[in-house]
Amino acid sequence: MAYVPVPKDLTKVKTKVMFNLTKRQLICFTGGALIGVPLFFLFRKPTGNSVAAMCMMLVMLPFFMLAMYEKHSFHRRQERKFTRLRQQNH
């Protein structure tokens, strides 16, 4: 039988809206797509596919970073623990 750990603090559980994404992620990804895809088609003929794709990625990257950023994420806590352990050993 499989066991699923249930967090004690349910305030950190995020509600998934659609496609297993949170509301903030959906808004950021949609905004990036609404700006990046038309930009690709505008730049494709004058500059070529490679340059247009790079411009699209550069424009969409901030939206992706905003969607994925978490202020107090699990990885950040683990990183702090690791640096404390490393400082104690040296």
C-alpha positions in Angstrom: 0.0 0.0 0.0 1.4 3.4 -0.9 1.6 6.2 1.6 1.4 9.9 0.8 3.0 12.4 3.2 0.5 15.1 4.2 2.1 18.5 5.1 1.2 19.8 8.6 1.1 23.4 7.4 -1.6 23.5 4.7 -1.0 27.2 3.9 2.0 26.3 1.7 -0.1 24.0 -0.4 -0.8 25.7 -3.7 -4.1 25.3 -5.5 -3.8 24.1 -9.1 -6.1 25.7 -11.5 -5.6 24.2 -15.0 -3.0 21.9 -16.6 -1.6 21.3 -13.0 -0.4 24.9 -12.9 -1.1 27.6 -10.3 -3.0 30.8 -11.3 0.3 32.8 -11.2 2.0 30.3 -13.5 -0.9 30.4 -16.0 -0.9 34.2 -16.1 2.8 34.4 -16.6 3.0 31.7 -19.3 0.0 33.2 -21.1 1.6 36.7 -21.0 4.9 35.3 -22.3 3.2 33.5 -25.1 1.1 36.5 -26.1 4.2 38.6 -26.4 6.8 36.0 -27.6 4.9 34.2 -30.4 3.8 37.3 -32.3 7.4 38.7 -31.9 8.7 35.5 -33.5 6.5 35.9 -36.5 7.3 39.6 -36.9 11.1 38.9 -36.8 11.1 35.7 -38.8 11.2 37.1 -42.3 13.6 40.0 -41.8 16.1 38.2 -39.6 15.6 34.4 -40.1 14.3 31.7 -37.9 17.3 31.4 -35.6 17.5 35.0 -34.7 13.7 35.3 -34.3 13.7 32.2 -32.0 16.5 33.6 -29.9 14.6 37.0 -29.6 11.4 35.1 -28.6 13.2 33.1 -25.9 14.9 36.2 -24.5 11.6 38.0 -24.3 9.7 35.1 -22.8 12.4 34.2 -20.2 11.4 36.8 -17.6 7.8 35.6 -17.7 9.0 32.0 -17.1 11.3 33.1 -14.3 8.4 35.0 -12.6 6.1 32.0 -12.9 8.6 29.6 -11.4 10.0 31.8 -8.6 9.1 30.9 -5.1 10.2 33.2 -2.2 10.7 30.5 0.4 11.1 27.4 -1.6 12.3 24.0 -0.4 15.5 24.2 -2.4 16.5 27.5 -0.8 16.0 26.0 2.7 18.1 23.0 1.8 20.8 25.3 0.4 20.9 27.2 3.7 21.2 24.0 5.7 24.1 22.9 3.5 25.9 26.2 3.8 25.6 26.1 7.6 26.9 22.6 7.7 29.8 23.5 5.5 30.6 26.6 7.6 30.6 24.5 10.8 33.0 21.9 9.3 35.5 24.5 8.3 
